[in-house]
Amino acid sequence: MHTETIEHWAHDHVFGQDIPKPGERRTLIVIVITCVMMAAEVAAGLVFRSMALLADGLHMASHASALAISAFAYYYTRRHARDTRFIFGTGKVNSLAGFTSAVILVGFALVMAWNSCGRILSPVKIEFNPAILVAILGLAVNGICLFVLRGHVRDHPDEEHDNHASCGHAHADHNLWSAYMHVLADAATSVLAIFALLTGKRLGLVWLDPLMGVAGAGLVIRWSWGLIRSSSRVLLDMRLPEPIMHGIREIIEKDSDTRVADLHVWAVGPGILAAEIAVVTSTPKEPGHYCDLVGRSMGLAHVTVEVHRCPTATEKC
């Protein structure tokens, strides 16, 4: 068989990962904004002795690191999209970056909670007015960053495999979601910091400042868990929910003498689904027929089909 004939049947596994994603440029913009505000909040927290403000600044430091991971993941995915060492392309780099960022976020949240508990036991004097001003500025910056990222954040990562009944739906970009979650978490801690500082100034409740640090840490951990669970599903090749599996079976088994004997569907990247299907039928067709059938209807990017004839041609499977 000629090489040209083999190439006609061969295909790559790039799946569009070599094309720059819209979220990449937006992530770089947010990194610059975050780094500038991070330096201002950390310095202000140390000078004005506000734990809530310092926690907000430290969160921004963690977000800057996590955002750098996201930016690198976008670059690495594009740079190595055609590297044949990646069997199904570099799509999972996206989920790996999201998982790593979420773990980093949990780590910083635990540190913040520990330090806040120490401040509850050993309170310090807080200079409220400048601390409130910097916290409000931090919240404004977070709002700008959320606006920059929100335009390309679609599906919540914790819902992507639970609510979609069709493979054609766009799945969450875990890398972009991790960047968005970091900024959202920082915005939440800014809100809590402002509340704590205002209340402490008006009512003299100094202990409320570190208490909000603990509350903010709990909120961040809760949000991070959803991203960890969702990205780990992709990394561990967990199969998609039953509605998607049922849809594929229904398409192939429209013929009464055709049955799906084995079916595996999993995500190999954001919005990139692969499937392996074993078909048993008394009237077998070419594997390409079934590949085209489910590929068009369910939006599968990569399909492998095995076709087996029933023991007796006249017997319905």
N, C-alpha and C positions, 0 to 999 in steps of 0.2 A: 504494500500500500504506500502511495506517495506521501511525502511530508505535507504537500499542499492539501491533501485530502484530510489528514489528521488535524491540521490547523483549522479546517472548516468546522470541525466539531469541538475544538478546544475553545475555552473562554477564560478570561482573567477573573480575579477575585478582588478587584479594586472597589467595586460598588460605589464609585463616586467619591471615595475618601481622599482622592488627590486634589479635589476642588476645595478652595478656601471656604470655610463656613462663615455665615453672617455673624455668628456669635464671637468669632475670633477677634475681629477688629474692635468690637464693642468691649470685649474683655480687656484688651490692651488699654483702652481709654479709661476704664474703671480702675485698672491697676495704678495708673499715674495719679488719678484723683485720690484714691485710697491711701497711697504712700504719703502724699502731702498732708492729708488730714490726720493720718496715724501719728506722724511726728508731732503735730500740734497738740493732739489730745494727750499723748503720753507725757509730754513736757508739762502741759497744764495740770494733769492729774498729780504729778509729783510736786509741782510748785504750790498748788492750792490744796493739797492733801485730801483729795476726794477719791474714795475707793471706787465709787460708781463711775466717775469720769475716767479714772485710771483703767478700770476694767474695760470700759468702752474703747479706750485707746489700745489696750493689749489685744482686744478682739480684732481691732483693725489691723494690728500686726499679724495676727493669725490669718486674717482674710487676705492680706497682701501676699503672704506665703502661699495660701491655697489658690489665689487667683494666678500666681506665677505658675503653679502646677497646671492649672487649666490652660494657660497660654502655651506652655511647653507641650502639653498633650495635643493641642490643635496642630502645632508645628510638627511634632513627631508623627502624628497620624498622616499628614500630607506628605512629609518627607519620605516615609517608608511605605506608602500605600501600594507600591508595585514590588515590594520586597517579597519574593516567593517563599521566604522562611515563614511568613504569616499565612497559614493555611487558608483562612477565611478573611484575609485582609486585616487591616489595623483598626477596625471598628471598635473592638473591645478596649482599646487604649482609652477611649472616651469614658467607659464605665469604670475602668481602673483608676483614672484620675478623679472621677466623682467619688468613688469609694475612699480613696486616700484623703481627699479633702474633707470628707465627712468625719473620718476618724480624727484628723487633726483638730477639727472644730470641737469634737467631744473632749479631746484632751485639754484644750484651752478652757473649755467651759468648766471642767473639773478643777483646774488650777484657780479659776476665778472664784468658784464656790468655796474652795479651801481658804483662799485669802480673805474673802468676805466674812467667813465665819470667824477668822482671827480678828477682824476689825469689830465684829459684834462683841467679842469678849474684851477687846482692848480698844475702845473708841478713841478717835483723835479729833482735834478741832478742824473744821472745814471752812475754807473761805468761799462762801456760797455764791456771791455775785459773779465773780469771774468764771467760776466753775459752771454755773448755769449758762453763761454766755457761750462758752466753748462747747457745751453739750448741745445747745440749740444749733450751733454752727455744724456740729458733727451730724445731727439729724438731717439738716438741709443737704449736706453733701451725700448722705446715704440715699436721700430721696432722689437726687440727681442720678446717682449710680443705678438705682432700681429702675428709673425711667429709661436709662440707656440700655439695660439688659432686658427689660420686660418685653420689648418688641419681638424677641425671638424665643421667648420661653412659652411653650404651648401646654404640653401635658404635664401634670404633676407626676413625678417619678414613682410615687407610691400607688398611683392609680393606673399606670399605663398597661399593666398586664391583667388588671382586674376588671376593667370596664370596657375594653375594646373587644368587640366581637368580630372584627374584621382585620385581617393583616394589612389592609390598605391604609389604615389610619397611621398618622405620624406618631412615632414613639418619642418619648422624652430624650433629650440630649442630656445625659447625666453630667457631662462636663460643664455645660452651660448652667444646668440646674445647681450644681455645686457652687458655682460662682454667685448665682442669684441668691442661694440660701445663706451664703456667708454675709452678703450685703444686707439681706433681710434680717438676719440675726443681729447684725450690728445696729440696724435701725431700731430693732426692738429694745436692745440694751440702752440705746440713746434715749428712747422714750421713758424707760424705767429710771434712768439716771436723772432726767429732768424732773420727773415726778418726785423722786426721793429728795433731790436738792431743794425744790420749791417747798415741799412739805417740811423738810428739816429747817429751812430758813424761817417759815411762818410759825411753825408750832414747836420748834426746838427739838424735834425728834431726830437726833443725829444717828441713832441706830437704824433708821429706815434706809439710809444710804447703803450700808453693806447688805441689808436684808434684800434690797432690790438686786444687788449683785448675785445673791443666791437664787432669787426668782428668775433672773435672766439666764443664769446657767442652766436651770432646769428646762426652760423654754428652748434653749439652743440644743440641748441634748435630745429633746423630744423631736425637734425638726430633723436633726441629723440622722436619727434612727430610721426615718422613712427613706432617706437617700441611701443609707447603708444597706437596708433590706432590698431595695429595688435594684441597685447596682450589683449586689452580690448575686441576684438571680441571673443576671446576664453573665457574670464571670463564672458561675457554676453550671451554666448551660441548663438551667431549669426549664422544663417545657412550658409552653404557653397554656393559658387556661382552657378548659373544656369547650367553651363556645367556639373558639378558633379551630380546635381540632375537629369539632362536629361539622363546622362549615366546610372543611376540606373533604371529610368523609362524604358529606352530602353531595358535593359536586362530582366526585369520582363514582359514587355508587348510584348515580341516576339510572344507569343500566342495571336491570334486575339481575344480570348474571355476573356482575362485577362487585368485588368486596375489597376493602382495605384490610390487609392482614397485619401490617405493622406501620406505625406512623410516629415520626419524631419531628417536632417543629421547635426551633429555638432562635433566639436573637443573636446575631453576630456583630451588631452595632446599632446605633440609633436609627430606627426605622428600617433596619436591614434584617430580614428574616430568612432563614434557611430551613429546608425540609428534606427528610428522607422518607420515602413512601414505598411500601411493598404492596403490589396489587395482584390479586388472584382473580382470574376470569376464564370463562370458557370460550370467549371470543377476543383473544388478546390483540391489542394494537401496539404500535411502536411506542417506546417509552416517551419519545418526544411529544406524543399526543397528550399524555397525562401531564407532562411538564407544562406545556402551553396552557392546558385547561386550568390548572390550579394557579399557575403563575399569573395569568391575566385576571382571574377572578379574585384572588386573595392577595395579590401584591407581593408574592414571594420573590426574593432576589436570586435565590439559588435553590434548585430542586433536583434531587436525585431519585429516580424511580426504578424499581425492580418489578418486572412483569412475569407472573407465573401462570401457566395454563392449568386448569383443573385436571384432575386425573382422567376424567372422561369428557371428551369434547361436547357430548350431548347432555351432560349433567350440569345443571345450574349451580353456581357457586353460592 
